[in-house]
Amino acid sequence: RTAGQPTVCITCENIATDTDPSYSPTDENLLVYRSHSVPGYESDQYKVKLYNASLNTKVTLLDDWDRSIQAMTWSPNGQS
């Protein structure tokens, strides 16, 4: 969040768990986080969401992957 800018909730439409936000080390407009889709079901599969603040867009990464994401780490160059 930039000083003087309003706070924006990017996950308000999801009533399940969203957790572990991490900004890109090279682009302050890119944020990844883990997201459940079923409220109250902690065994739900975590998906990775990528939010681009400059475009105000959100996409699910690895949507067809059949595993639950437990941890995420940016590469030093912010490309992956």
N, C-alpha and C positions, 0 to 999 in steps of 0.2 A: 504494500500500500504506500502510495506516495503522499507525503504530507500535504494536507489541504484538499485531498481528493476524498470523495465519499466512499464508505465501505460498501461493497457489493457482495451479496450472497450468491454464489454460483451453484450451490447445491440445495437450495430451498425446495425445489420440486421433488427431491428424493427424500422420502421419509425413513428410508433405511440408513445404515451406517455409511458415512464417508470419512476417510481417515488418511493420515500420513501424507499431507501435502508437501510437495518438494518443488521449488523453483529451479528452472534451468540455470546452470552456472554461467551461461553466456547470454541469456535473454530473459530479462525480468518479466516479460509478457507471457512466458510459457510456464505452466504449472501442471504437474501430474499428481494424481492422488488415487487411492484405492477406494472402491465403491461396491457396496452390497446392493441388491435390488429387492430383497424380501425383508420387510421390517420385522425385527424381533427374532430372526432366524440366523443365529450366529454361525451355523454350518453352511450358510449360503456361499456361493463362489464369489470371491473378490474379482472385480474387473479393474483394469487400469483406465482412467479417464485422463485425457489431455485437454487442458483449457488454454486457449489462446486469447489473452486479454485484448490484444490489439485488434483482433477480428471479432471478439465476443462470441467465439465458437467453442464447442465442446465435442470431442469425439471419443469413442471407446476404442482403445487399442487392443489387439489380440482378441477380438470379440469371439472368434471361433475356437480359441484355445480351450481345451477341456480341463485345465488345471486352475487352481486358485492362486492368485498372486500373493505371496507372503511378504515380499520386500522389494523395493525399487531403489536403484542407484543410477544417477546420471553419469554418463561418461564425462571426462574432464572437458571435452570440447563441446558438450551440450548437444551432440548430434544423435545420441541414442541413450 
